[in-house]
Amino acid sequence: MAAKYENPSFFKRLFRFMFILIFVLGAVQFLPGFISGRSNQASAASDPVIAAAGDIACDPANSHFNSGNGTSNSCRQKYTSNLLVNTGLTAVLALGDNQYYCGSFDAFMQSYDLSWGQIKSITHPSVGNHEYLTHGGTSGATGCDATNSNAAGYFQYYGSAAGSPTQGYYSFDVGTWHLIALNTNCGSVGGCGTSSPQYKWLQSDLAAHTNLCTLAFWHIPLYSSGGRANANSQQFWNLLYNNNADLILSGHDHIYERFAPQNPSAQLDTTRGIREFIVGTGGSDHTTIVSIAANSEVRNTDTFGVLRLTLHPSSYDWQFVPEAGKTFTDSGTTACHGTAPAATATPTLTATLSNTNTPTPTSAGTNTPTPTPAVSNTPTSTLAMTNTPTPTSAATNTPTPTPAMTNTPTPTPAVTNTPTTTSTPTPTPTATVSSGQSFMFNPVADAYVDSSNPTVNNGTGLTIRVDGSPIVNTYIRFNVSGLVGTVTRVRLLIFANSSGSLGIKANAVADNTWGETTINYNNAPPMGSQLASSAGFSSGTWVTLDVTGYITADGTYSFGITDPSSTAISLASRESGANAEQLIIDTQ
C-alpha cells in the first residue's frame, strides 16, 4: 500500500479527478444563476416604459404662444411632446394644469392637442387647479367662463380616460404595477379627508390591488421646495404609505425635484418611504425654489422635459429627459417595497447560569419570595433544541422557555409590597407638573389658512404652514386647566420642518370658536396684537416664542402664527405626535 501512494502517477490522477470534480460542481452551481440572469435581462428589455410631466400647454391667446412654437422660456409644449412621440412608451401621465389658462375645451384643441395630443391615446391625465377655473388671469385666456364649470373642458377633451366628471380619480395597471390618479381639487370632489368619497374609494382600491409596486399621481404636491405644496393630500399619503406604495408624482410647482423616500411626516425612511417627484416641466414656464424642503435630493428650475420610468416587476428606473439642446438630467433605480423583506428574527433563548440554587423572588405583591423550580448546578449555555430533555421541561423533547433556564433567576422586578404597574398614557390636554412649578399642555386644535385657496380647510394634517406671500397663517388653540400658583412665564414651542431666516410671530386671537375642520381663510377670526417673535431657525429644531403675560389663569387660548418673510415655512402639527406644539407655563 505504501508503494501505491508513493507513485507520482497516482497523485497526478487524483489531482486531475479533484480538479474535474470541482469544475463540475462549480458549473452546476453557476448555471441556474446564469440562466436566471439571461432571463432577467430579457424581462428587463420588455418591461414597460412610461413618461410623466405636468404644467404643460400655454393658452393659445398667450403672447408667448407663437403659433405653438413658443419662446425660449415659455410655451415649450411642442418640444416636450417631441420627447414622447414614437419613443416606445406604454403610457403617459399628464400631471395636471395640462392646458392653461383655464383648461377650456377650445384651448385644449388649439394648443395641447397640437402637441401632447399626438400621444392622447396612451395618456392618463390627472386634473389640475387651472382646469377648474372659469375666469381669466393677467395673460391671454381662451374660453374661461361659466361653460368651463367643474372642469368641463378637461373632461370633454379626455373623455373616459379622465374618469368620472364628478370624480377625476381612477386607477389602472401597467405591466405588474398598479397606478392611481387622484384629484387634489378637494373642494370640487367632496373633500380629501378620511370621510371623503375619494379617500374611501382609494382605501377600497388599495385593498383590491395588492400589487408589489404601486404609483400614485396628482397635481398639487404635499412636499415641494417651490413654495406651492399643500397639505390637502396628507391623508392620501398616510393611506398610500400604510399600503406600501412606492412612488408619487406631482406638478403645480414648475420645477423638477426628486425626494428621498420619506414617510408622511417628511422623515427619511429608506425601508418603507415613498419617493416623490415634482415634474412641473411640461412646457408652460418656470418657477423658482422658495425654500429647500426636507429630504430634497435634486432640483432644477431651468429645464423643460419629462420623467421616464421603466417599471420592472420589483423595481423601477427613472431618468429625467430634457428638451433638445438642454443638458440637465437625473437618473437612478430603486426597489419596490417588499422586494426583499427583512427576515423575521427568531429569538434565541439563552440561559445565564450561576452556581447556586437560591431562588430570587418574583414580584408578587408580598414579602414572601416565590421560588422558581429547582434546577441542577449543571450549566447549560443555551436552550439547545435537541432531543435531550432540559431539566425543567415536562416530559417532552421540546424545551419550554418558561420557566427561565437559569440557576439564579434575574429579579423582575425586585420584591416589593406594591405590585409593579404598567405605564398609563397621559390624556391630552392634561397638565404635566414638574416639581409642582411647570405645566405642559398640547393643543386641542390647529389648522392653517391659505389666501390662495380661501375656502379650503387645512386642518387634521401632519403639518401646519405659514407664509408671507401668498398669505398663509396658522391657528393653534389650547385648553389650560389645573394651574397652581401665580404664572411667571409662558412659552409656546413649535417644531420646524423647514428653516425660517426671519423667524415667525405669535399673535393673540380673542375668538376661540373656530373649528379645526371648518376654518379657512375666509372665515378665520382676526388676529390681535403681536405677542412674540422668534429669531431665525433651522429645520429640525424647536422654535420658542415667549408669550408671557398672555395667559394668567385657567381658560381657553388661541394663537395666530404668521411669517414676516415671503418664504413658505412648514411646521409640525398636533397630529404629528412627538413633535406636536407645546405650551409650557411656569408658576410659583
C-alpha positions in Angstrom: 0.0 0.0 0.0 2.8 2.4 0.8 4.3 1.9 -2.7 0.9 2.8 -4.2 0.8 6.2 -2.6 4.4 6.9 -3.4 3.7 6.5 -7.1 3.7 10.0 -8.7 1.2 9.0 -11.4 -1.3 8.2 -8.7 -1.1 11.7 -7.4 -1.5 13.1 -10.9 -4.6 11.1 -11.5 -6.0 12.1 -8.1 -5.3 15.8 -8.7 -6.9 15.6 -12.2 -10.0 13.9 -10.7 -10.3 16.5 -8.0 -10.0 19.4 -10.5 -12.7 18.0 -12.7 -15.0 17.4 -9.7 -14.6 21.0 -8.5 -15.2 22.4 -12.0 -18.4 20.3 -12.5 -19.7 21.3 -9.1 -19.0 25.0 -9.7 -20.7 24.8 -13.1 -23.8 23.2 -11.6 -24.0 26.0 -9.1 -23.3 28.8 -11.6 -25.6 27.6 -14.4 -29.0 28.4 -12.8 -27.9 31.9 -11.9 -26.6 32.3 -15.5 -29.9 31.2 -16.9 -31.8 33.4 -14.5 -29.6 36.3 -15.3 -30.3 35.9 -19.0 -34.0 35.6 -18.3 -33.9 38.8 -16.2 -32.1 40.6 -19.0 -34.8 39.6 -21.4 -37.5 40.6 -19.0 -35.9 44.0 -18.4 -35.8 44.6 -22.1 -39.6 44.1 -22.4 -40.6 45.9 -19.2 -43.0 48.9 -19.9 -41.7 52.4 -20.0 -43.9 55.4 -19.2 -43.3 59.1 -19.1 -44.8 61.9 -17.0 -44.9 65.7 -16.7 -47.4 68.4 -15.8 -48.0 72.2 -16.3 -47.9 71.7 -20.0 -49.6 73.8 -22.7 -49.9 77.6 -22.9 -53.2 79.2 -23.7 -53.4 79.9 -27.5 -54.1 83.6 -26.6 -50.8 83.8 -24.6 -48.4 86.3 -26.0 -45.6 83.6 -25.9 -47.7 81.0 -27.8 -46.2 81.9 -31.1 -48.4 79.6 -33.2 -47.4 76.7 -30.9 -43.7 77.3 -31.3 -43.3 79.1 -28.0 -40.4 81.3 -27.0 -37.1 80.4 -25.3 -38.6 80.2 -21.8 -42.3 79.7 -22.3 -44.9 77.7 -24.1 -42.5 74.8 -24.8 -45.2 72.1 -25.0 -44.2 71.2 -28.6 -40.7 70.4 -27.6 -41.6 68.3 -24.6 -44.1 66.4 -26.7 -41.2 65.6 -29.1 -39.7 63.5 -26.3 -42.8 61.3 -26.2 -43.9 60.7 -29.8 -42.7 57.4 -31.3 -40.4 56.6 -28.4 -41.9 53.2 -27.5 -43.8 54.4 -24.4 -46.6 52.2 -22.9 -48.3 55.1 -21.1 -48.0 58.9 -20.5 -49.1 60.5 -17.3 -50.2 64.2 -17.5 -49.9 65.6 -14.0 -52.4 68.5 -14.1 -52.6 72.0 -15.4 -52.2 70.3 -18.7 -53.8 73.2 -20.5 -53.8 76.9 -19.5 -55.3 79.2 -18.6 -58.4 77.5 -17.5 -58.4 74.3 -19.5 -61.4 75.1 -21.7 -62.1 72.7 -24.5 -61.3 75.3 -27.1 -57.9 75.9 -25.5 -57.2 72.2 -25.4 -58.0 71.8 -29.1 -55.9 74.8 -30.2 -52.8 74.1 -28.1 -52.5 70.8 -26.2 -54.0 68.8 -29.0 -51.3 70.0 -31.4 -48.5 68.8 -29.2 -49.3 66.3 -26.4 -52.4 65.4 -28.2 -50.3 63.3 -30.5 -50.0 60.7 -27.7 -53.5 61.2 -26.3 -54.4 57.5 -26.9 -51.9 56.4 -24.3 -52.3 59.4 -21.9 -53.7 59.0 -18.4 -54.4 62.5 -17.0 -54.8 64.0 -13.6 -56.7 67.3 -13.2 -55.1 70.5 -12.0 -56.4 73.6 -10.4 -56.3 75.6 -13.6 -58.7 73.2 -15.4 -61.4 74.2 -12.9 -61.1 78.0 -13.5 -63.9 79.9 -15.1 -62.2 83.3 -15.3 -59.0 84.6 -17.0 -55.8 85.8 -15.5 -53.3 88.5 -16.4 -52.3 86.8 -19.6 -54.4 85.8 -22.6 -57.2 83.3 -21.9 -59.5 81.2 -24.1 -63.0 80.1 -23.1 -62.5 81.0 -19.4 -66.2 81.4 -18.5 -69.1 79.6 -17.0 -69.0 77.0 -19.8 -65.9 75.6 -18.1 -67.6 74.9 -14.7 -66.5 71.7 -13.0 -63.5 71.4 -15.4 -65.9 70.7 -18.3 -63.3 71.3 -21.0 -60.9 68.8 -19.4 -63.4 66.0 -19.1 -64.7 66.7 -22.6 -61.3 66.5 -24.1 -60.0 63.4 -22.4 -63.3 61.6 -22.2 -63.5 58.3 -20.2 -59.7 58.4 -19.8 -60.1 61.1 -17.2 -62.5 59.1 -15.0 -66.0 60.3 -14.0 -66.5 64.1 -14.4 -67.8 64.2 -10.8 -64.6 62.5 -9.5 -61.5 62.8 -11.6 -59.9 59.8 -9.8 -59.4 56.3 -11.1 -56.8 53.5 -11.3 -55.3 51.1 -13.8 -52.4 48.6 -14.2 -49.3 48.9 -16.4 -47.4 45.6 -16.5 -47.2 44.4 -13.0 -47.6 47.9 -11.5 -50.8 49.5 -10.1 -51.2 53.2 -11.0 -53.6 55.6 -9.3 -54.7 59.0 -10.4 -56.1 61.3 -7.7 -57.8 64.7 -7.6 -56.4 67.3 -5.3 -59.0 69.9 -6.1 -60.6 68.7 -2.9 -63.5 71.3 -2.7 -64.7 70.1 -6.1 -65.0 66.4 -5.3 -66.3 66.3 -1.8 -63.0 66.7 0.1 -59.8 64.8 0.5 -60.2 63.9 4.2 -60.7 60.4 5.7 -64.5 60.7 5.4 -64.5 61.9 1.8 -65.7 59.7 -1.1 -62.3 59.9 -2.7 -60.5 58.7 0.4 -62.9 55.8 0.8 -62.5 54.9 -2.8 -58.7 54.9 -2.5 -59.0 52.8 0.6 -61.0 50.2 -1.3 -58.8 50.4 -4.4 -55.7 49.7 -2.5 -57.3 46.8 -0.7 -58.4 45.3 -4.0 -55.0 45.7 -5.7 -52.1 44.2 -3.8 -49.5 44.7 -6.5 -46.0 44.6 -5.3 -45.3 48.0 -6.9 -47.7 51.0 -6.7 -47.5 54.5 -8.2 -49.9 57.4 -7.4 -50.1 60.7 -9.2 -51.9 64.0 -8.7 -51.4 67.7 -9.3 -50.7 69.6 -6.0 -47.8 68.1 -4.0 -47.6 67.5 -0.3 -43.9 68.3 -0.3 -42.1 70.7 -2.6 -39.3 73.3 -2.4 -41.2 75.5 -4.8 -43.5 77.1 -2.2 -46.8 75.7 -3.6 -47.0 72.5 -1.5 -50.4 71.9 0.2 -51.5 69.6 3.0 -54.7 68.6 1.2 -53.2 65.3 0.1 -51.9 64.4 3.6 -54.5 61.7 4.1 -53.7 60.2 0.7 -50.0 60.0 1.7 -50.9 58.3 5.0 -53.0 55.7 3.3 -50.6 55.0 0.5 -47.7 54.8 3.0 -49.7 52.3 5.1 -50.2 50.2 1.9 -46.5 50.2 0.9 -46.8 52.5 -2.2 -43.6 53.3 -3.9 -43.9 56.4 -6.0 -45.9 59.7 -6.0 -45.7 62.1 -8.9 -47.0 65.7 -8.9 -46.6 69.1 -10.6 -48.0 72.5 -9.7 -44.6 74.0 -8.9 -43.0 74.5 -12.4 -39.7 72.8 -11.4 -38.1 69.4 -11.4 -37.4 67.9 -7.9 -36.6 64.4 -6.6 -37.1 63.5 -3.0 -35.5 60.7 -1.0 -38.0 58.0 0.2 -39.9 59.6 3.2 -42.8 58.9 5.5 -45.9 61.1 5.7 -44.2 63.2 8.3 -41.4 64.2 6.0 -38.9 62.0 7.8 -36.4 60.0 5.8 -37.5 56.3 5.6 -35.4 54.1 3.4 -37.3 51.0 4.3 -41.0 51.9 3.6 -40.7 55.6 2.5 -42.4 56.9 -0.7 -40.3 58.7 -3.2 -41.9 61.8 -4.6 -41.0 63.6 -7.9 -42.2 67.1 -8.8 -42.3 67.2 -12.6 -43.9 70.6 -13.4 -41.7 70.8 -16.5 -44.2 70.1 -19.3 -43.6 73.4 -21.1 -45.7 76.2 -19.7 -43.0 78.2 -17.9 -40.6 78.0 -14.9 -41.0 79.0 -11.2 -38.3 79.2 -8.5 -37.1 77.4 -5.4 -38.5 79.1 -2.3 -37.1 77.0 0.5 -35.4 73.6 0.2 -37.7 71.0 1.7 -36.5 68.2 3.9 -35.2 65.1 2.0 -35.0 67.0 -1.3 -32.2 65.4 -3.3 -32.2 67.0 -6.7 -33.8 70.3 -8.0 -33.8 72.1 -11.3 -35.6 75.3 -12.4 -34.5 76.0 -15.9 -35.1 72.8 -18.0 -38.3 71.6 -19.6 -38.6 67.9 -20.0 -40.3 64.7 -19.0 -39.6 61.9 -16.5 -39.2 58.4 -18.0 -39.9 55.4 -15.7 -39.1 51.8 -16.5 -41.4 49.7 -14.5 -39.7 46.4 -13.6 -41.6 43.7 -11.8 -39.9 44.5 -8.5 -38.2 47.9 -9.1 -38.1 51.0 -11.2 -35.6 53.1 -13.1 -36.0 56.8 -13.5 -34.5 59.3 -16.0 -35.3 62.9 -16.5 -35.1 63.6 -20.2 -34.5 67.3 -21.1 -35.8 69.0 -24.2 -33.4 69.2 -27.2 -30.5 71.5 -26.5 -30.5 71.1 -22.7 -28.1 69.1 -20.7 -29.7 68.7 -17.2 -30.7 65.1 -16.4 -31.2 62.9 -13.4 -31.4 59.1 -13.2 -31.4 56.1 -10.8 -33.1 53.0 -9.7 -35.0 51.8 -6.6 -36.5 48.5 -5.5 -40.2 48.3 -4.7 -41.3 47.7 -1.1 -41.4 44.1 -0.2 -38.9 43.1 -2.8 -36.5 41.8 -0.2 -38.4 41.7 3.1 -36.3 41.6 6.2 -36.2 38.2 7.7 -38.1 37.8 10.9 -35.6 37.2 13.6 -36.2 34.1 15.7 -35.5 34.9 19.3 -32.5 32.9 20.8 -33.2 31.9 24.3 -30.0 31.7 26.4 -29.5 30.8 30.0 -27.1 32.8 32.2 -26.0 30.4 34.9 -24.8 30.8 38.4 -23.6 28.1 40.7 -26.3 28.5 43.3 -29.7 27.0 43.9 -31.0 30.0 45.8 -34.1 31.3 44.1 -34.7 35.0 43.7 -38.3 36.1 44.5 -40.6 37.4 41.8 -42.8 40.4 42.1 -46.0 39.1 43.8 -47.2 41.9 46.0 -45.9 40.1 49.1 -42.7 39.8 51.0 -42.7 36.0 50.7 -40.5 35.2 47.7 -42.0 32.8 45.1 -39.3 30.2 44.3 -38.7 29.1 40.8 -38.4 25.3 40.1 -35.2 23.8 41.3 -32.5 23.5 38.7 -29.4 21.4 38.9 -26.0 23.0 39.0 -25.0 21.6 35.6 -24.6 24.7 33.4 -26.4 24.8 30.0 -25.1 27.7 27.9 -28.1 27.9 25.6 -31.5 26.4 25.4 -30.4 23.9 22.8 -33.1 22.5 20.6 -32.0 18.9 20.9 -33.7 15.6 22.0 -32.0 15.8 25.4 -34.7 17.0 27.8 -33.8 20.1 29.7 -34.1 19.9 33.4 -37.4 21.7 33.6 -39.2 20.6 30.5 -42.3 18.5 31.3 -41.9 15.0 29.7 -41.2 16.4 26.3 -38.3 16.7 23.9 -39.1 20.3 23.1 -37.7 22.7 25.7 -40.1 25.0 27.4 -38.7 28.5 27.5 -40.7 29.3 30.7 -39.6 28.9 33.5 -36.3 30.6 32.6 -33.4 28.2 32.4 -31.1 29.9 35.0 -29.9 28.7 38.3 -30.3 32.2 39.6 -33.4 33.8 38.1 -32.9 37.5 37.5 -35.3 39.5 39.7 -38.0 41.1 37.5 -38.9 43.3 39.2 -37.3 43.5 42.7 -39.5 42.3 45.6 -41.9 45.0 46.8 -45.1 45.1 48.7 -46.6 47.2 45.9 -47.2 45.3 42.6 -45.4 46.9 39.6 -47.8 48.6 37.2 -47.5 49.3 33.5 -47.3 52.9 32.2 -50.6 54.7 31.8 -51.0 57.1 28.8 -51.5 60.7 29.8 -54.6 62.2 28.2 -54.3 65.3 26.2 -54.7 68.1 27.2 -53.7 67.5 30.8 -51.1 69.5 32.6 -47.9 67.7 33.4 -46.4 69.0 36.6 -42.6 69.2 37.1 -41.6 69.9 40.7 -45.0 71.5 41.1 -43.9 74.6 39.2 -44.2 73.8 35.5 -47.2 72.8 33.4 -47.2 71.5 29.9 -50.2 71.4 27.5 -50.6 70.1 24.0 -53.1 71.9 21.6 -56.7 70.8 21.2 -56.9 72.2 17.7 -54.7 73.6 14.9 -55.0 74.4 11.3 -53.6 76.8 8.7 -55.5 79.1 6.3 -54.3 80.0 2.8 -55.2 83.1 0.9 -54.6 81.4 -2.4 -57.2 78.8 -1.5 -59.6 80.9 0.6 -62.4 78.3 1.0 -60.2 75.3 1.7 -59.9 73.9 5.2 -56.4 72.7 6.1 -56.9 71.0 9.5 -56.0 67.5 10.7 -52.8 67.2 8.6 -49.4 66.4 10.0 -48.1 69.8 9.1 -49.1 73.4 9.6 -47.8 76.3 7.5 -47.0 80.0 7.4 -46.1 82.2 4.5 -45.9 85.9 3.8 -46.7 85.7 0.1 -49.3 84.4 -0.6 -50.5 84.9 3.0 -50.7 81.6 4.9 -51.4 81.8 8.7 -51.7 79.1 11.3 -54.2 79.0 14.2 -53.5 77.0 17.4 -55.8 76.6 20.4 -55.1 75.3 24.0 -57.3 74.4 26.9 -55.4 75.4 30.1 -56.6 73.9 33.4 -55.2 72.9 36.8 -52.8 75.8 37.2 -51.5 76.2 40.7 -49.8 79.4 41.9 -49.0 82.6 40.1 -48.0 82.4 36.4 -44.5 83.7 36.0 -43.6 82.6 32.4 -45.3 81.2 29.4 -43.6 79.7 26.3 -45.1 78.4 23.1 -42.8 75.8 21.4 -43.3 74.8 17.7 -41.2 72.2 15.8 -39.9 73.5 12.5 -39.9 71.1 9.5 -38.2 73.8 7.4 -35.9 76.8 8.1 -37.0 80.4 8.6 -34.3 83.0 8.3 -36.6 85.8 9.8 -38.3 83.7 12.4 -42.1 83.6 13.0 -44.5 85.6 15.0 -47.2 84.8 17.6 -50.4 86.9 17.8 -53.3 86.9 20.2 -56.6 85.6 18.9 -59.6 86.5 21.1 -62.2 84.4 19.2 -61.9 80.7 20.3 -64.9 79.4 18.4 -63.1 78.5 15.2 -63.1 74.8 14.3 -60.1 72.7 13.2 -62.1 71.1 10.4 -64.1 74.1 9.3 -61.7 77.1 9.5 -60.5 78.6 6.2 -59.1 81.9 5.1 -62.5 83.5 4.5 -63.9 82.7 8.0 -60.8 82.8 10.1 -61.0 85.0 13.2 -59.0 88.2 13.1 -55.6 88.3 14.8 -54.9 90.8 17.6 -51.7 92.2 19.0 -48.3 90.6 18.4 -47.2 88.6 21.5 -43.8 87.5 20.5 -41.4 86.9 17.6 -38.7 84.3 17.3 -35.2 84.5 15.9 -34.3 82.7 12.7 -34.2 78.9 12.9 -33.1 75.8 11.0 -35.2 72.9 10.0 -35.5 70.1 12.6 -35.4 72.4 15.6 -37.9 73.7 18.2 -38.8 77.3 17.8 -39.6 79.1 21.2 -41.9 82.1 21.4 -42.1 83.8 24.8 -45.7 84.7 25.3 -45.6 85.6 29.0 -48.4 87.9 30.0 -51.0 86.4 27.6 -52.0 83.6 30.0 -52.6 84.3 33.7 -55.2 81.7 34.7 -57.1 78.6 33.5 -59.0 79.1 30.3 -59.1 78.6 26.5 -56.5 80.5 24.5 -55.8 80.8 20.8 -52.7 81.9 19.0 -52.2 83.1 15.4 -48.8 82.3 13.9 -47.5 84.4 10.9 -44.4 84.6 8.8 -42.7 88.0 8.3 -41.0 86.9 5.1 -42.2 85.6 1.7 -40.7 82.2 2.3 -43.1 79.3 3.0 -42.4 77.6 6.3 -43.6 74.1 7.3 -44.2 73.3 11.0 -45.3 70.2 12.8 -49.0 70.0 13.8 -50.6 68.4 16.8 -51.2 65.3 14.7 -47.5 64.7 14.2 -47.2 63.1 17.6 -43.9 63.6 19.4 -43.4 66.9 17.6 -46.8 68.4 18.5 -46.8 72.0 19.7 -46.3 72.6 23.4 -47.5 75.3 25.8 -45.3 75.4 28.9 -46.5 77.5 31.8 -44.2 78.1 34.9 -45.8 79.2 38.2 -44.6 79.9 41.7 
